[in-house]
């Protein structure tokens, strides 16, 4: 469970922004969505390789 301690003099909007950032970094919703369906390990590995190659292509394009 994510807990946010509101500091003295801190606005609610700022605390809510910190909560949203922590929530996104923990990837709670992404883990829930991934757990809904079973994916074969080979498919998961293939997606990771495709994602890595896509990111590498983007970085290569920046270097040009």
C-alpha positions as YAML, in Angstrom:
chain: A
units: angstrom
residues:
- id: 1
  name: UNK
  ca: [0.00, 0.00, 0.00]
- id: 2
  name: UNK
  ca: [1.32, 3.41, -0.94]
- id: 3
  name: UNK
  ca: [1.40, 5.95, 1.86]
- id: 4
  name: UNK
  ca: [1.96, 9.66, 1.45]
- id: 5
  name: UNK
  ca: [2.77, 11.77, 4.49]
- id: 6
  name: UNK
  ca: [1.62, 15.34, 3.97]
- id: 7
  name: UNK
  ca: [4.34, 17.68, 5.13]
- id: 8
  name: UNK
  ca: [3.62, 20.79, 7.13]
- id: 9
  name: UNK
  ca: [2.57, 23.62, 4.86]
- id: 10
  name: UNK
  ca: [2.27, 21.35, 1.81]
- id: 11
  name: UNK
  ca: [-0.77, 21.77, -0.39]
- id: 12
  name: UNK
  ca: [-3.10, 18.89, -1.17]
- id: 13
  name: UNK
  ca: [-2.39, 19.26, -4.90]
- id: 14
  name: UNK
  ca: [1.33, 18.78, -4.31]
- id: 15
  name: UNK
  ca: [0.74, 15.71, -2.14]
- id: 16
  name: UNK
  ca: [-1.62, 14.29, -4.76]
- id: 17
  name: UNK
  ca: [1.03, 14.83, -7.42]
- id: 18
  name: UNK
  ca: [3.56, 12.91, -5.29]
- id: 19
  name: UNK
  ca: [1.04, 10.10, -4.81]
- id: 20
  name: UNK
  ca: [0.37, 9.83, -8.54]
- id: 21
  name: UNK
  ca: [4.10, 9.73, -9.27]
- id: 22
  name: UNK
  ca: [4.66, 6.97, -6.71]
- id: 23
  name: UNK
  ca: [1.67, 5.06, -8.06]
- id: 24
  name: UNK
  ca: [3.02, 5.27, -11.60]
- id: 25
  name: UNK
  ca: [6.54, 4.24, -10.54]
- id: 26
  name: UNK
  ca: [5.27, 1.21, -8.63]
- id: 27
  name: UNK
  ca: [3.30, 0.15, -11.74]
- id: 28
  name: UNK
  ca: [0.30, -1.07, -9.77]
- id: 29
  name: UNK
  ca: [-2.18, -0.86, -12.64]
- id: 30
  name: UNK
  ca: [0.25, -2.35, -15.15]
- id: 31
  name: UNK
  ca: [0.83, -5.37, -12.91]
- id: 32
  name: UNK
  ca: [-2.92, -5.85, -12.46]
- id: 33
  name: UNK
  ca: [-3.51, -5.76, -16.22]
- id: 34
  name: UNK
  ca: [-0.66, -8.18, -16.89]
- id: 35
  name: UNK
  ca: [-2.05, -10.61, -14.34]
- id: 36
  name: UNK
  ca: [-5.46, -10.84, -15.99]
- id: 37
  name: UNK
  ca: [-4.28, -13.11, -18.79]
- id: 38
  name: UNK
  ca: [-1.56, -15.69, -19.03]
- id: 39
  name: UNK
  ca: [1.22, -14.96, -21.47]
- id: 40
  name: UNK
  ca: [3.67, -17.60, -22.50]
- id: 41
  name: UNK
  ca: [7.28, -16.97, -21.48]
- id: 42
  name: UNK
  ca: [8.36, -17.07, -25.13]
- id: 43
  name: UNK
  ca: [5.84, -14.35, -26.03]
- id: 44
  name: UNK
  ca: [6.92, -12.23, -23.07]
- id: 45
  name: UNK
  ca: [10.58, -12.61, -24.08]
- id: 46
  name: UNK
  ca: [9.77, -11.74, -27.70]
- id: 47
  name: UNK
  ca: [7.99, -8.54, -26.60]
- id: 48
  name: UNK
  ca: [10.96, -7.53, -24.45]
- id: 49
  name: UNK
  ca: [13.34, -8.06, -27.38]
- id: 50
  name: UNK
  ca: [11.07, -6.05, -29.71]
- id: 51
  name: UNK
  ca: [10.84, -3.24, -27.17]
- id: 52
  name: UNK
  ca: [14.62, -3.18, -26.71]
- id: 53
  name: UNK
  ca: [15.22, -3.07, -30.46]
- id: 54
  name: UNK
  ca: [12.67, -0.27, -30.86]
- id: 55
  name: UNK
  ca: [14.37, 1.80, -28.15]
- id: 56
  name: UNK
  ca: [17.78, 1.09, -29.69]
- id: 57
  name: UNK
  ca: [16.51, 2.27, -33.10]
- id: 58
  name: UNK
  ca: [15.25, 5.50, -31.52]
- id: 59
  name: UNK
  ca: [18.63, 6.09, -29.90]
- id: 60
  name: UNK
  ca: [20.40, 5.34, -33.19]
- id: 61
  name: UNK
  ca: [18.20, 7.89, -34.97]
- id: 62
  name: UNK
  ca: [19.16, 10.53, -32.40]
- id: 63
  name: UNK
  ca: [22.86, 9.90, -33.04]
- id: 64
  name: UNK
  ca: [22.56, 10.47, -36.79]
...
